[in-house]
Amino acid sequence: MAASDTVDLGLAMHLLRLAVDAAGKRGKAHVATRLGVSRCYVSRVLSPTDTCRCPLSDAVAQRIIDRYHVIPECPATLQPQPRSECARISHGAAPTHNPLSMRIWRVCQTCVHKPEEIAK
């Protein structure tokens, strides 16, 4: 698998396999629906013997990480936190209108789990 400068493809593949296994009977179809891709794409990405094996694109890998990578305990909320929510809070503007949100935002600014901001 090709290495990417922006997305950890190994982590994305690991999370994809775990998500399909955890989804049970409708595994690939359920995960594909949640990611907004076709079931065939998920099947081909995961198939080790398919001669037409599709490589995992950076965009889909980022989607997988955003939806399935969960920080077990957020230091600010003491709750499990999806990485996408962590990035949204930490990279967003300071919520000056809400004291609770401001406390959480401040903790996010120095958190060890804070994702790097991706230049657009």
C-alpha positions as CSV (number, residue, x, y, z in Angstrom):
1,M,0.0,0.0,0.0
2,A,1.3,3.4,-0.9
3,A,2.2,5.8,1.9
4,S,0.4,9.1,2.1
5,D,1.8,12.3,3.5
6,T,-1.6,13.5,4.8
7,V,-3.5,10.4,5.9
8,D,-2.5,7.3,7.8
9,L,-3.6,4.6,5.4
10,G,-2.6,1.8,7.7
11,L,-4.8,3.2,10.5
12,A,-7.7,3.6,8.0
13,M,-7.5,0.0,6.8
14,H,-7.4,-1.3,10.4
15,L,-10.4,0.8,11.4
16,L,-12.3,-0.3,8.2
17,R,-11.7,-4.0,9.0
18,L,-12.8,-3.5,12.6
19,A,-15.9,-1.6,11.5
20,V,-16.9,-4.3,9.1
21,D,-16.4,-7.0,11.7
22,A,-18.3,-5.1,14.3
23,A,-21.2,-4.4,11.9
24,G,-22.1,-8.1,11.9
25,K,-24.3,-9.6,9.2
26,R,-24.6,-6.5,7.1
27,G,-20.9,-5.6,7.7
28,K,-19.7,-4.2,4.3
29,A,-23.0,-2.8,3.3
30,H,-23.5,-1.0,6.6
31,V,-20.0,0.5,6.6
32,A,-20.3,1.5,2.9
33,T,-23.5,3.3,3.6
34,R,-22.1,5.1,6.6
35,L,-19.0,6.2,4.5
36,G,-21.0,7.2,1.5
37,V,-19.3,4.7,-0.9
38,S,-20.5,1.6,-2.6
39,R,-20.4,-1.8,-1.0
40,C,-18.4,-3.1,-4.0
41,Y,-15.7,-0.4,-3.2
42,V,-15.4,-1.6,0.4
43,S,-15.3,-5.2,-0.7
44,R,-12.5,-4.6,-3.2
45,V,-10.4,-2.5,-0.8
46,L,-10.6,-5.3,1.8
47,S,-10.1,-8.2,-0.6
48,P,-6.5,-9.4,-0.5
49,T,-6.8,-11.7,-3.5
50,D,-8.8,-9.6,-5.9
51,T,-6.7,-9.0,-9.0
52,C,-8.5,-5.6,-9.5
53,R,-7.9,-4.6,-5.9
54,C,-8.7,-0.9,-5.5
55,P,-6.3,1.2,-3.5
56,L,-7.7,3.2,-0.6
57,S,-8.0,6.8,-1.7
58,D,-6.9,9.6,0.7
59,A,-10.4,11.0,0.8
60,V,-12.0,7.8,1.8
61,A,-9.3,7.0,4.3
62,Q,-9.8,10.4,5.9
63,R,-13.6,9.7,6.0
64,I,-12.9,6.3,7.7
65,I,-10.7,7.9,10.3
66,D,-13.1,10.7,11.0
67,R,-16.0,8.3,11.5
68,Y,-14.4,5.3,13.2
69,H,-11.4,6.6,15.1
70,V,-12.6,7.3,18.6
71,I,-10.5,8.8,21.4
72,P,-11.4,6.6,24.4
73,E,-11.6,9.5,26.9
74,C,-11.5,13.1,26.0
75,P,-9.6,15.1,28.7
76,A,-12.2,17.9,28.4
77,T,-15.4,16.0,28.6
78,L,-14.2,12.7,30.1
79,Q,-16.3,10.9,27.4
80,P,-15.4,8.9,24.3
81,Q,-15.0,11.4,21.4
82,P,-14.9,10.8,17.7
83,R,-11.8,12.3,16.1
84,S,-13.9,14.3,13.7
85,E,-15.6,16.0,16.6
86,C,-12.3,16.6,18.3
87,A,-11.0,18.3,15.2
88,R,-14.1,20.4,14.8
89,I,-13.9,21.7,18.3
90,S,-10.2,22.2,18.5
91,H,-9.8,23.9,15.1
92,G,-13.0,26.0,15.4
93,A,-13.2,29.6,16.7
94,A,-13.3,30.2,20.4
95,P,-17.0,29.9,21.6
96,T,-17.0,33.2,23.6
97,H,-20.8,32.9,24.0
98,N,-20.8,29.8,26.1
99,P,-18.7,29.3,29.3
100,L,-18.9,25.4,29.2
101,S,-18.0,25.3,25.5
102,M,-15.1,27.7,26.2
103,R,-13.7,25.5,29.0
104,I,-13.8,22.5,26.6
105,W,-12.2,24.5,23.8
106,R,-9.4,25.7,26.1
107,V,-8.6,22.1,27.1
108,C,-8.7,21.1,23.4
109,Q,-6.0,23.6,22.5
110,T,-3.4,21.8,24.6
111,C,-4.7,18.3,24.3
112,V,-2.3,15.5,23.2
113,H,-5.1,14.1,21.0
114,K,-5.6,17.3,19.0
115,P,-5.4,16.5,15.3
116,E,-3.2,18.5,13.1
117,E,-5.0,21.1,11.1
118,I,-5.0,20.2,7.4
119,A,-4.3,23.1,5.0
120,K,-7.1,23.6,2.5
